[in-house]
Amino acid sequence: MKQTMQKAMGRTDVAEYLGVSRQYVDRLVKESKLPFQETSAGMIFMESDVLAYKKERMKKAKSDTRIQLKKSRNK
């Protein structure tokens, strides 16, 4: 069975993908809402975790009028 490697993303990549600031990504980490791994180069995030968070956020935004999503290039 062939195993595929997951794509890793940096904090800036995650922020751009989600349409939020790097500081907000830090807040998500602190609140344990976004899993990460610490490396000597800093935090890395698995693309699958970021996609799962974005999907959940989009789902919640439909029912919570306080959440305003920015349109991003990556859908």
C-alpha positions as CSV (number, residue, x, y, z in Angstrom):
1,M,0.0,0.0,0.0
2,K,1.4,3.4,-1.0
3,Q,1.6,5.9,1.8
4,T,1.4,9.6,0.8
5,M,3.0,12.4,2.8
6,Q,0.8,15.1,4.1
7,K,1.6,18.6,3.1
8,A,2.9,20.8,5.9
9,M,2.1,24.5,6.1
10,G,3.8,27.4,8.0
11,R,2.0,29.9,10.2
12,T,1.9,32.5,7.4
13,D,0.6,30.0,4.9
14,V,-2.2,29.0,7.3
15,A,-3.1,32.7,8.0
16,E,-3.3,33.4,4.2
17,Y,-5.3,30.3,3.5
18,L,-7.8,31.1,6.3
19,G,-7.9,34.8,5.5
20,V,-6.8,35.7,9.1
21,S,-3.8,37.3,10.7
22,R,-0.8,35.3,12.0
23,Q,-1.7,36.5,15.5
24,Y,-5.1,34.9,15.1
25,V,-3.4,31.6,14.1
26,D,-1.4,31.9,17.3
27,R,-4.7,32.4,19.2
28,L,-6.2,29.3,17.6
29,V,-3.1,27.3,18.7
30,K,-3.2,28.7,22.2
31,E,-6.9,27.8,22.5
32,S,-6.2,24.3,21.1
33,K,-8.5,24.8,18.1
34,L,-5.8,24.1,15.5
35,P,-3.3,21.2,16.0
36,F,0.4,21.9,15.2
37,Q,3.8,20.5,15.7
38,E,6.7,22.4,17.0
39,T,10.0,22.2,15.1
40,S,13.3,23.9,15.4
41,A,12.1,26.2,12.6
42,G,8.8,27.0,14.3
43,M,5.3,25.8,14.2
44,I,4.1,23.6,11.3
45,F,0.5,22.6,10.5
46,M,-0.8,19.7,8.6
47,E,-2.9,20.7,5.6
48,S,-5.6,18.2,6.5
49,D,-6.0,19.9,9.9
50,V,-6.2,23.3,8.4
51,L,-8.8,22.1,5.9
52,A,-10.8,20.5,8.6
53,Y,-10.8,23.7,10.7
54,K,-11.8,25.8,7.7
55,K,-14.7,23.4,6.9
56,E,-15.9,23.5,10.5
57,R,-15.6,27.3,10.5
58,M,-17.6,27.6,7.3
59,K,-20.3,25.4,8.8
60,K,-20.5,27.4,12.0
61,A,-20.5,30.7,10.0
62,K,-23.7,29.7,8.3
63,S,-25.6,29.6,11.6
64,D,-23.7,32.3,13.6
65,T,-24.2,35.8,12.3
66,R,-21.2,37.0,14.4
67,I,-18.8,35.2,12.2
68,Q,-17.9,37.1,9.0
69,L,-15.8,35.3,6.5
70,K,-13.6,37.0,4.1
71,K,-13.5,35.8,0.6
72,S,-10.2,34.1,-0.1
73,R,-8.5,33.0,-3.3
74,N,-8.3,29.4,-1.9
75,K,-11.7,27.7,-1.6
